[in-house]
Amino acid sequence: MKILLVIGDHLRHKKFAEVINNKFKLSGLIIEKREDVNPPSNFIKNKTDKKNFVNHFKKRDNLEKKYFRLKKKNEVKNKIYLKNFKSDKQKLKNYIKKINASVVFTFGVSFLPKDVLKILPKYSINLHSGLAPYYKGSACNFWPFYFLEPNFVGMTFHFLSKKLDSGEIIHHSIPKLFKKDTMHDVACKAMIKSFYDAIKIIFLIKKKKLKKKMIKYNGKLFQKKDFKPVHLRIIYGMFNDKIVKLFLEKKIKSNKPKLVSIYD
């Protein structure tokens, strides 16, 4: 069974490719250039917001280096790097056709054009950072903390669709919460769990036992422009990044998400 991954170029994306490749040996790998890991902060005028912004992304970078260490073994040889799916669309289409995979996973990339979706195989699955349909779009493991719902942090495997993060759901990966966890700890643990859940999903595809489900819930679609540095005051100023601790001590209350699991 040929497996193709379409990923971003950050460490978390490369770790996903490593986990899958070590188990199945990928037939192909497409890597899209993404935004800087530590974005510029020169546009922020308020000193508190600037400090929070810089520290937020620095902490994320440091923890991802801890959780997503690469072993530098069995690297994928058949891979291409693309700057942007819109400008490099023909290269993208040609490579997909060349690999002719039976399973495709996308993770951390821009939305695929409709004519690209048409040439993908039946089993084309997106790994979304967030619990869909509750949180869709961008920064979906940040917003649950902002809204004091740390139990809504997770990852969603869903079939690719014409609408963003709206395909039929295969599985939700959620981490176990501990009082010492920071926001970035929880997000990293959710991703690591999802990488290994992907292996189980591939085995289910091989056995033709993969199930899918739609959850009827009107979640919110977040865009990149929705996030502003001032939002970080809630996480770091008001709660000192101890929202998980407060949640586990039942000082913060949240509803439970309805989850889909391949292990049911």
C-alpha positions in Angstrom: 0.0 0.0 0.0 1.5 3.3 -1.1 1.3 6.1 1.5 1.9 9.8 0.7 2.3 12.5 3.3 1.6 16.2 2.6 3.0 18.2 5.5 4.4 21.6 6.6 8.1 22.2 7.3 8.0 22.6 11.1 9.5 20.1 13.5 6.1 18.7 14.5 5.3 17.9 10.9 8.7 16.2 10.3 8.1 14.1 13.5 4.8 12.9 12.0 6.6 11.9 8.8 9.3 10.1 10.8 6.8 8.1 12.9 4.8 6.9 9.8 7.9 6.3 7.7 9.6 4.2 10.4 6.5 1.9 10.4 5.5 1.8 6.8 8.2 3.4 4.6 6.5 6.3 2.8 6.2 6.2 -1.0 6.3 10.0 -1.1 6.5 13.2 0.9 5.4 16.7 0.0 6.7 19.5 2.2 5.2 23.0 2.0 7.0 26.1 3.4 5.1 27.5 6.3 5.3 30.6 8.5 8.2 31.3 10.8 8.2 29.2 14.0 9.0 32.4 16.0 7.1 35.1 14.2 8.3 38.8 14.3 6.9 40.9 17.2 7.9 44.4 15.9 4.3 45.2 15.1 3.3 45.0 18.8 3.4 48.4 20.7 2.3 47.4 24.1 5.2 46.1 26.2 3.2 43.4 28.1 1.7 42.1 24.9 5.0 42.0 23.2 6.6 40.1 26.1 3.8 37.6 26.2 3.9 37.1 22.4 7.7 36.5 22.3 7.6 34.2 25.3 4.6 32.3 24.0 6.3 31.3 20.8 9.7 30.7 22.4 8.1 28.3 24.9 6.3 26.5 22.1 9.5 26.2 20.1 11.5 24.9 23.2 8.9 22.3 24.1 8.4 21.1 20.5 12.2 20.5 20.4 11.8 18.4 23.5 8.8 16.4 22.4 9.6 16.0 18.7 13.3 15.1 18.6 14.1 13.4 15.3 16.2 10.3 15.2 17.8 11.1 11.8 17.3 7.5 10.6 15.4 6.1 7.6 14.8 9.5 6.2 12.3 9.7 3.3 14.3 9.9 0.0 11.4 10.5 -2.4 10.3 14.0 -1.4 9.7 17.5 -2.8 9.6 21.0 -1.3 7.0 23.5 -2.4 6.9 27.2 -1.6 3.1 27.5 -1.9 0.4 25.2 -3.1 -1.3 27.9 -5.2 1.9 29.0 -7.1 3.3 25.4 -7.2 0.0 23.8 -8.0 1.1 22.0 -11.2 4.2 20.6 -9.4 1.9 19.4 -6.6 -0.5 17.7 -9.0 2.3 16.1 -11.0 3.9 14.6 -8.0 0.6 13.3 -6.6 -0.1 11.6 -9.9 3.5 10.2 -10.0 3.3 8.6 -6.6 -0.3 7.3 -7.2 -0.8 6.6 -3.5 -3.7 4.6 -2.1 -3.5 6.6 1.2 -2.8 10.3 1.7 -2.4 12.2 5.0 -2.2 16.0 5.1 -0.9 17.8 8.2 -0.1 21.5 8.8 -0.5 22.6 5.2 -2.6 25.3 3.4 -6.0 24.4 2.1 -5.8 22.2 -1.0 -7.3 23.6 -4.3 -10.5 21.8 -5.5 -8.8 20.4 -8.6 -6.1 18.8 -6.4 -8.7 17.2 -4.2 -10.2 15.6 -7.3 -7.1 13.6 -8.0 -6.6 12.3 -4.5 -7.5 8.7 -3.5 -10.5 7.5 -1.5 -8.5 7.4 1.7 -7.3 11.0 1.9 -7.2 12.2 5.5 -6.4 15.4 7.2 -4.8 15.6 10.6 -6.3 18.7 12.2 -4.7 20.4 15.2 -7.8 20.8 17.3 -11.1 19.0 18.1 -13.4 19.3 15.1 -16.2 20.3 14.7 -15.9 22.3 18.0 -12.8 24.2 17.0 -12.0 24.5 13.2 -9.5 26.6 11.3 -6.4 28.2 12.8 -4.8 27.9 16.3 -7.4 25.4 17.4 -5.3 24.2 20.4 -4.9 27.7 21.6 -8.5 28.8 21.7 -9.6 26.1 24.1 -7.2 27.5 26.7 -8.4 31.1 26.0 -12.0 29.9 26.6 -10.9 27.9 29.6 -11.7 24.5 28.1 -8.3 22.6 28.2 -10.2 19.3 27.8 -11.0 20.4 24.3 -7.4 20.3 23.2 -6.7 17.5 20.8 -6.2 16.3 17.2 -8.8 15.2 14.7 -8.4 12.8 11.8 -11.1 13.5 9.2 -11.6 12.9 5.5 -10.6 15.8 3.3 -13.5 17.8 2.0 -14.3 21.0 0.1 -15.0 22.8 3.3 -12.2 23.5 5.8 -12.0 20.9 8.6 -15.5 19.7 7.8 -15.0 16.1 6.5 -16.3 13.0 8.1 -14.5 12.2 11.3 -12.4 9.1 11.8 -10.8 9.7 15.2 -10.0 12.2 18.0 -6.7 12.0 19.7 -6.7 13.6 23.2 -3.9 13.7 25.8 -4.1 12.8 29.4 -4.0 16.0 31.5 -1.7 16.5 34.5 -1.6 19.5 36.9 1.9 20.5 35.9 1.0 20.7 32.2 1.3 24.0 30.4 -0.7 24.9 27.3 2.1 23.8 25.0 2.7 20.6 26.9 -0.9 19.6 26.3 -0.8 20.5 22.6 2.5 18.6 22.1 1.2 15.5 23.9 -1.9 15.5 21.8 0.2 15.6 18.6 2.5 12.8 19.7 -0.5 10.6 20.5 -2.1 11.3 17.1 1.0 10.3 15.3 0.8 6.8 16.7 -2.9 6.7 16.3 -2.3 7.3 12.6 -0.5 3.9 12.5 -3.7 2.2 13.8 -5.7 4.0 11.2 -3.5 2.7 8.4 -3.9 -0.8 9.7 -7.7 -0.4 9.7 -7.5 0.8 6.1 -5.6 -2.2 5.2 -8.2 -4.5 6.8 -11.0 -2.4 5.2 -12.4 -1.8 8.7 -12.1 2.0 8.9 -15.3 3.7 10.2 -16.3 7.4 9.9 -18.9 9.6 11.6 -20.3 13.1 11.5 -20.9 15.0 14.7 -23.8 17.5 14.5 -22.4 20.5 16.2 -22.0 24.1 15.0 -18.4 24.8 16.1 -16.5 28.0 15.4 -14.2 28.5 12.5 -11.1 30.5 13.6 -9.0 32.4 11.1 -5.4 33.5 11.6 -6.5 37.2 11.9 -8.7 36.3 14.9 -5.6 35.8 17.1 -4.1 38.9 18.6 -1.3 39.3 21.2 -3.7 40.8 23.7 -5.4 37.4 23.9 -2.3 36.0 25.7 -3.1 38.2 28.7 -5.7 35.6 29.7 -3.2 32.7 29.5 -0.2 34.2 31.1 -1.3 37.3 33.0 -4.6 36.2 34.5 -3.9 32.4 34.9 0.0 32.2 34.7 -0.4 29.2 32.3 -1.9 27.1 35.0 -5.3 26.5 33.4 -4.9 22.7 33.4 -4.2 22.7 37.1 -7.3 24.8 37.9 -9.4 22.6 35.6 -8.3 19.4 37.3 -8.9 21.0 40.7 -12.4 21.8 39.4 -11.9 25.5 39.9 -12.7 25.9 36.2 -15.6 23.9 34.7 -16.1 22.9 31.1 -18.5 20.7 29.2 -17.3 17.4 27.8 -16.7 17.1 24.0 -18.4 14.2 22.2 -15.5 12.2 20.7 -15.0 9.7 17.9 -12.5 6.9 18.5 -11.1 4.0 16.5 -10.7 2.1 19.7 -14.4 1.8 20.4 
